[in-house]
Amino acid sequence: MPERLKPPNPLTGADRARFGAIGLGVVVAAACVLALGAPPTEQANRVTKVPGDGKSPSRTVASPRTAGYEGHGFPATAFEYAKMVEPQLGVPPRIDLGAGVEVPLYVDGIQKRGVLKSCDNPSRLGKGCISGSVLQRYEGRTRDGEPLPSVVWVSFGRNSSFAYRDKVHVLGSVQMIGYDEWTGATAFFESSDRIDTWADVDPETYRLTGEMPWIDDRQAFNRAFRTPGKGQCVECHQNDPFIHNTFIDAAKMPGTDDPVVPRIRTRDRNMRTDLPYHVLGGENWDMRTIHIEGNGCLDCHRIGMGTAMLFMRYGWHPNEHMPPKNPGSLSKDWEELLECWQNRPENTPGCDWVVPPTGDVLGQVVSTDYPHKAAFNQPGHEALNFPETGTGRDGLRGKSKRKFFGAKTRSDKAKQ
């Protein structure tokens, strides 16, 4: 196996705090002998000198690329995708849903369980409140168990289970995201919605349990997980790989107030060099976000306006939550971003489309001839922009339970 390039320097204590203290994460077990085939033996090891900007010193960044995969999109199976991303991100974690941290739901500040009519911290992917989702964080590891300090993996078991005809039907999905803070390399894996082969719901707590297949069983792993394919995960994961809201951040690392999902941010962010982000296999994805130099909302992180619009459709508003220590104090800056989003950067002086840096390419302004434009980066076409009535609390996105299970609808019966 070719040696994976190490980050230029070990993460400092400050770096770890900024990255979400990944060392506290659950460590991937390394004792198993993997059945994963060897990755390609060649790597193009690109080393780039990133110039300073007066605030940050220049630095050298190593960005490994896997020969035979670069720019070729996603392979056919999740197992092949795991092979593809291994040189940058190590191996994906073993997921034991029962060992995860439950995402608590609150009603008037009191934790509640089950299918709720409303709650204080809904997922913002609809108005439903279903408890029992779980999150886990893992430090990156090679197949030989060596730690990858700059790599973090997060798994999310989303519970959408529901009761129908006196039976609880297990429904939901399991996602994995791997991210390298130094190069920005990112991988997305997702299961189908029918996870009842591997998952169950605890009858007492209504939380997901069960173990998902791992890469030591190629066929089972491919049945459980799939690659993004034609869907662009950055439709929601726009500013960086990890989404944050009051639902996600309610799950804390045990014994801390640190969210399980790490926060990717930095003070006095430099658009050209800070917070690299690119998706392995998604080289043709639309990575643009809008940028206004000096806008206070962008000091620490990028903002995906499509994601913000999605959350706002379901009751969340930035001025009630951001910035965290003084919500609403940047309302004028937010209005600037809204105006640019609605009028488009090409029609708004001082506002630009930008793409994030990667390990070997600086973040930069892109013009109207950007080749990877996608519909979700237009007002009115944002992520999951379907009518509110199209998503029920059961997560079936407008499908009735009868139709989901193949039962005849009332109109079908009337025709007989």
C-alpha positions as MATLAB code, in Angstrom:
seq = 'MPERLKPPNPLTGADRARFGAIGLGVVVAAACVLALGAPPTEQANRVTKVPGDGKSPSRTVASPRTAGYEGHGFPATAFEYAKMVEPQLGVPPRIDLGAGVEVPLYVDGIQKRGVLKSCDNPSRLGKGCISGSVLQRYEGRTRDGEPLPSVVWVSFGRNSSFAYRDKVHVLGSVQMIGYDEWTGATAFFESSDRIDTWADVDPETYRLTGEMPWIDDRQAFNRAFRTPGKGQCVECHQNDPFIHNTFIDAAKMPGTDDPVVPRIRTRDRNMRTDLPYHVLGGENWDMRTIHIEGNGCLDCHRIGMGTAMLFMRYGWHPNEHMPPKNPGSLSKDWEELLECWQNRPENTPGCDWVVPPTGDVLGQVVSTDYPHKAAFNQPGHEALNFPETGTGRDGLRGKSKRKFFGAKTRSDKAKQ';
ca = [
       0.000    0.000    0.000;
       1.431    3.412   -0.884;
       2.185    5.619    2.081;
      -0.373    8.354    2.605;
       1.085   11.843    2.712;
       1.083   13.222    6.218;
      -0.061   16.763    6.990;
       2.791   19.274    6.955;
       2.743   19.663   10.747;
       0.932   17.921   13.612;
      -2.217   19.697   14.747;
      -1.532   22.054   17.626;
      -3.783   22.344   20.654;
      -5.400   25.422   19.126;
      -5.894   23.590   15.835;
      -7.596   20.702   17.606;
      -9.900   23.065   19.471;
     -10.852   24.751   16.194;
     -11.372   21.411   14.485;
     -13.672   20.171   17.240;
     -11.238   18.155   19.378;
     -11.234   15.193   17.021;
      -8.990   13.288   19.385;
     -12.000   12.790   21.654;
     -13.783   10.876   18.904;
     -14.403    7.178   18.920;
     -11.351    5.477   17.407;
     -11.888    3.049   14.566;
     -10.961   -0.493   15.558;
      -7.795   -1.611   13.820;
      -7.506   -5.279   14.733;
      -9.509   -6.652   11.807;
      -7.900   -7.834    8.611;
      -9.618   -5.946    5.803;
     -10.845   -7.533    2.639;
     -10.510   -4.191    0.898;
      -8.425   -4.508   -2.246;
      -5.231   -2.526   -2.595;
      -5.650    0.987   -3.977;
      -3.803    2.099   -7.104;
      -0.061    2.083   -6.563;
       0.710    5.460   -8.093;
       0.128    8.846   -6.561;
       0.757   12.284   -7.934;
       2.052   14.022   -4.834;
       1.510   17.693   -5.437;
       3.251   20.144   -3.139;
       2.181   23.754   -3.399;
       3.538   26.901   -1.796;
       0.553   28.907   -0.559;
       1.580   32.571   -0.272;
       0.852   34.614    2.817;
      -1.496   37.567    2.801;
      -0.028   39.764    5.524;
      -2.130   38.108    8.249;
      -1.160   34.475    7.682;
       2.360   33.229    6.851;
       3.059   31.285    3.695;
       2.819   27.521    4.058;
       3.496   24.372    2.100;
       0.538   22.064    1.517;
       0.746   18.490    0.302;
      -2.263   17.266   -1.644;
      -2.235   13.590   -2.617;
      -4.249   12.450   -5.615;
      -4.993    8.872   -6.527;
      -3.878    7.967  -10.026;
      -6.642    6.522  -12.156;
      -9.439    8.240  -10.237;
      -8.753   11.965  -10.407;
     -11.568   13.829  -12.115;
     -13.291   10.614  -13.183;
     -16.365   10.937  -10.991;
     -17.722    8.222   -8.732;
     -17.175    4.492   -9.205;
     -20.143    2.166   -9.487;
     -20.159    0.830   -5.923;
     -19.570    2.069   -2.393;
     -16.793   -0.506   -1.942;
     -14.903    0.862   -4.953;
     -15.456    4.384   -3.652;
     -13.931    3.366   -0.308;
     -10.863    2.127   -2.205;
     -10.731    5.378   -4.141;
     -10.735    7.670   -1.088;
      -8.497    5.526    1.127;
      -5.166    7.221    0.251;
      -6.560   10.582    1.404;
      -9.010    9.651    4.165;
      -8.092    6.185    5.352;
     -10.833    3.596    5.762;
     -14.436    4.429    6.666;
     -15.504    3.663   10.241;
     -17.441    0.721   11.592;
     -20.897    2.017   12.507;
     -22.629    0.674   15.597;
     -25.792    2.756   15.844;
     -26.358    1.643   19.414;
     -22.991    3.130   20.446;
     -23.759    6.543   18.964;
     -24.807    9.709   20.743;
     -28.551   10.230   20.502;
     -29.749   13.538   19.061;
     -32.081   14.729   21.842;
     -35.352   16.495   21.037;
     -36.804   19.024   23.447;
     -40.304   20.350   24.058;
     -40.258   23.488   26.220;
     -36.733   22.557   27.282;
     -37.610   19.008   28.389;
     -36.301   16.018   26.420;
     -39.063   13.981   24.767;
     -39.032   10.790   22.699;
     -41.143    9.341   19.919;
     -42.985   10.955   17.010;
     -43.775   14.474   18.209;
     -46.139   17.050   16.734;
     -43.572   19.782   17.344;
     -40.343   20.376   19.229;
     -37.871   23.119   20.119;
     -35.154   21.825   17.770;
     -36.611   20.219   14.618;
     -34.240   18.985   11.919;
     -35.188   21.884    9.564;
     -35.551   19.388    6.723;
     -39.284   19.640    7.239;
     -41.410   20.360   10.283;
     -41.342   16.865   11.716;
     -39.859   15.871   15.062;
     -38.891   12.201   15.355;
     -36.472   11.228   18.105;
     -33.896    8.449   18.029;
     -31.365    9.719   15.471;
     -27.726    9.111   16.432;
     -24.334   10.660   15.647;
     -20.762    9.397   16.019;
     -17.357   10.981   15.449;
     -14.206    9.010   14.618;
     -10.566    9.947   14.151;
      -9.244    8.925   10.739;
      -7.276    5.668   10.553;
      -5.353    3.783    7.899;
      -6.177    0.148    7.215;
      -3.238   -0.733    9.489;
      -4.675    1.294   12.353;
      -2.298    4.246   12.099;
      -3.972    7.519   13.116;
      -4.548   10.285   10.566;
      -4.682   13.349   12.852;
      -6.059   15.735   10.231;
      -8.893   13.390    9.188;
     -12.265   13.088   10.883;
     -15.234   10.869   10.012;
     -18.808   11.452   11.154;
     -21.690    8.994   10.866;
     -25.335    9.994   11.155;
     -28.206    7.575   11.638;
     -31.378    9.487   10.778;
     -34.484    7.958   12.329;
     -37.708    8.393   10.342;
     -39.460    5.317   11.742;
     -43.199    5.412   12.319;
     -46.093    3.333   13.609;
     -48.621    1.986   11.114;
     -51.346   -0.534   11.903;
     -49.969   -1.102   15.407;
     -46.469   -1.850   14.159;
     -43.325    0.305   14.189;
     -41.732    0.329   10.739;
     -38.007    1.025   10.720;
     -37.212    3.759    8.239;
     -34.328    6.173    7.994;
     -30.852    6.373    6.533;
     -27.215    6.217    7.561;
     -24.639    8.646    6.191;
     -20.857    8.808    6.527;
     -18.709   11.849    5.816;
     -14.915   11.810    5.835;
     -12.928   15.068    5.785;
      -9.237   16.021    5.761;
      -8.763   19.473    7.243;
      -5.385   19.994    5.571;
      -6.312   19.201    1.978;
     -10.104   19.624    2.065;
     -10.586   16.125    0.618;
     -14.120   14.939    1.432;
     -16.124   11.756    0.848;
     -19.869   11.172    1.202;
     -21.521    7.759    1.645;
     -25.249    7.194    2.126;
     -27.508    4.219    2.671;
     -30.927    3.651    1.181;
     -33.988    4.577    3.266;
     -34.786    0.910    3.897;
     -32.253    0.180    6.626;
     -34.413   -2.354    8.482;
     -32.110   -5.189    7.338;
     -29.461   -3.895    9.748;
     -31.195   -1.388   12.022;
     -33.952   -1.563   14.592;
     -35.729    0.826   16.941;
     -35.475    0.388   20.685;
     -39.092    0.080   21.914;
     -38.337    1.942   25.150;
     -36.246    4.866   23.886;
     -37.292    4.936   20.179;
     -33.632    5.312   19.197;
     -31.895    3.530   16.334;
     -29.799    0.462   17.141;
     -27.945   -2.112   15.064;
     -24.645   -2.475   13.211;
     -24.095   -1.478    9.597;
     -21.946   -3.641    7.278;
     -18.289   -2.715    6.922;
     -15.771   -3.020    4.100;
     -14.607   -6.451    5.284;
     -17.817   -7.743    3.642;
     -17.822   -6.260    0.148;
     -21.287   -7.439   -0.890;
     -23.012   -6.402    2.328;
     -21.272   -3.008    2.285;
     -22.502   -2.419   -1.266;
     -26.045   -3.428   -0.298;
     -26.014   -1.016    2.619;
     -24.275    2.007    1.079;
     -24.123    3.799   -2.233;
     -22.075    6.573   -3.765;
     -23.600   10.022   -4.365;
     -23.907    9.332   -8.096;
     -25.647   12.180   -9.922;
     -26.951   13.810   -6.750;
     -24.767   16.617   -5.395;
     -24.360   16.422   -1.617;
     -23.096   20.017   -1.710;
     -26.656   21.062   -2.485;
     -27.039   21.053    1.316;
     -23.414   20.727    2.457;
     -22.413   23.960    0.746;
     -20.026   25.855    2.982;
     -18.171   22.808    4.357;
     -18.881   19.073    4.780;
     -20.741   19.404    8.084;
     -24.161   20.962    8.627;
     -24.934   22.691   11.914;
     -28.243   23.706   13.456;
     -29.968   23.303   16.815;
     -31.012   19.747   15.914;
     -27.557   18.492   14.915;
     -25.677   20.376   17.627;
     -27.911   19.020   20.404;
     -25.798   15.829   20.292;
     -22.679   16.444   22.413;
     -19.453   14.529   22.863;
     -19.826   12.638   26.170;
     -18.869   14.759   29.162;
     -18.416   17.943   27.113;
     -20.411   20.764   25.554;
     -18.685   20.066   22.230;
     -21.054   18.997   19.416;
     -20.399   15.562   17.969;
     -20.313   17.120   14.501;
     -17.084   19.183   14.394;
     -17.208   22.874   13.601;
     -15.001   23.824   10.662;
     -14.139   27.481   11.096;
     -11.306   29.918   11.722;
     -10.994   33.490   12.934;
     -10.280   36.179   10.333;
     -10.798   33.704    7.507;
      -8.808   34.249    4.348;
     -10.964   33.308    1.363;
      -7.959   32.194   -0.709;
      -6.238   29.867    1.759;
      -8.477   28.876    4.687;
     -10.951   26.006    5.081;
     -10.154   23.888    1.998;
     -13.003   21.755    0.653;
     -13.393   19.492   -2.363;
     -15.287   16.258   -2.922;
     -13.411   13.189   -4.123;
     -15.300   12.064   -7.208;
     -17.344   15.273   -7.313;
     -14.914   17.309   -9.374;
     -17.787   18.548  -11.535;
     -19.989   19.591   -8.598;
     -21.029   23.205   -8.097;
     -18.801   24.379   -5.229;
     -19.680   28.080   -5.462;
     -20.782   30.260   -2.571;
     -21.196   34.027   -2.556;
     -18.562   36.305   -1.047;
     -18.506   39.963   -0.009;
     -15.130   41.180    1.197;
     -15.414   42.555    4.746;
     -18.854   41.036    5.399;
     -18.939   40.056    9.076;
     -20.999   36.919    8.455;
     -18.075   35.484    6.490;
     -15.290   36.181    8.995;
     -15.165   32.611   10.321;
     -16.724   30.452    7.605;
     -18.410   30.433    4.221;
     -22.209   30.564    3.972;
     -24.232   28.353    1.673;
     -27.253   30.493    0.905;
     -29.235   27.544   -0.421;
     -28.823   25.735    2.902;
     -29.788   28.884    4.805;
     -32.918   29.258    2.658;
     -33.814   25.614    3.346;
     -33.648   26.127    7.111;
     -35.500   29.442    6.921;
     -38.420   27.760    5.146;
     -38.902   25.697    8.296;
     -38.720   28.372   10.968;
     -35.006   29.078   11.509;
     -33.652   32.603   11.088;
     -29.971   33.615   11.185;
     -30.528   36.766   13.238;
     -31.938   34.668   16.076;
     -28.844   32.451   16.239;
     -25.846   34.173   14.630;
     -23.302   35.220   15.600;
     -23.473   32.781   18.535;
     -22.445   35.213   21.281;
     -24.467   38.175   20.007;
     -27.352   37.040   17.771;
     -28.659   39.700   15.421;
     -25.635   42.002   15.687;
     -24.713   41.273   12.052;
     -28.208   41.761   10.637;
     -27.004   44.382    8.125;
     -24.291   42.009    6.902;
     -26.907   39.292    6.498;
     -29.123   41.664    4.504;
     -26.169   42.290    2.172;
     -25.849   38.563    1.547;
     -29.589   38.181    0.973;
     -29.597   41.045   -1.518;
     -26.690   39.508   -3.414;
     -28.326   36.067   -3.432;
     -31.630   37.395   -4.732;
     -30.120   39.755   -7.320;
     -27.212   37.429   -8.234;
     -23.514   38.298   -7.795;
     -23.152   39.242  -11.459;
     -25.695   42.037  -10.830;
     -24.381   43.085   -7.390;
     -21.237   45.251   -7.206;
     -18.802   43.996   -4.572;
     -20.324   40.505   -4.419;
     -18.676   37.551   -6.145;
     -19.045   33.848   -6.704;
     -16.082   32.048   -5.129;
     -14.920   28.442   -4.886;
     -13.023   27.148   -1.827;
      -9.329   26.299   -1.765;
      -8.184   22.704   -2.092;
      -4.861   21.252   -1.041;
      -3.127   22.593   -4.126;
      -5.377   25.326   -5.545;
      -6.156   28.666   -3.932;
      -9.725   29.745   -3.328;
     -10.725   32.126   -6.078;
     -13.405   34.255   -7.666;
     -15.113   32.561  -10.615;
     -16.884   34.249  -13.499;
     -20.178   33.640  -15.264;
     -18.530   31.010  -17.475;
     -17.937   28.702  -14.486;
     -18.421   25.233  -16.042;
     -20.132   23.429  -13.149;
     -23.224   25.561  -12.509;
     -26.132   23.702  -10.907;
     -29.769   24.680  -10.481;
     -29.644   24.632   -6.667;
     -27.446   27.745   -6.718;
     -30.354   29.864   -7.941;
     -33.044   31.576   -5.828;
     -36.183   29.458   -5.781;
     -34.293   26.276   -6.693;
     -32.534   25.681   -3.388;
     -32.159   22.275   -1.754;
     -35.387   20.321   -1.186;
     -37.458   23.272   -2.382;
     -40.749   21.430   -2.623;
     -44.044   22.621   -1.083;
     -44.266   22.289    2.677;
     -47.195   19.894    2.258;
     -44.860   17.556    0.371;
     -43.012   16.419    3.485;
     -44.889   14.738    6.284;
     -43.652   14.102    9.798;
     -42.930   10.529    8.759;
     -40.188   11.633    6.346;
     -41.859   10.042    3.319;
     -41.699   13.306    1.349;
     -45.320   13.405    0.361;
     -45.876    9.677   -0.141;
     -48.696    8.258    1.915;
     -47.909    5.258    4.087;
     -50.366    3.251    1.988;
     -48.484    4.047   -1.197;
     -45.130    3.402    0.491;
     -46.199   -0.114    1.444;
     -47.981   -0.775   -1.851;
     -51.462   -0.726   -0.355;
     -54.390    0.391   -2.442;
     -55.409    4.003   -1.988;
     -58.999    5.077   -1.427;
     -59.247    6.219   -5.053;
     -58.109    2.771   -6.210;
     -60.865    1.148   -4.174;
     -63.461    3.530   -5.598;
     -62.564    2.417   -9.126;
     -63.255   -1.238   -8.334;
];
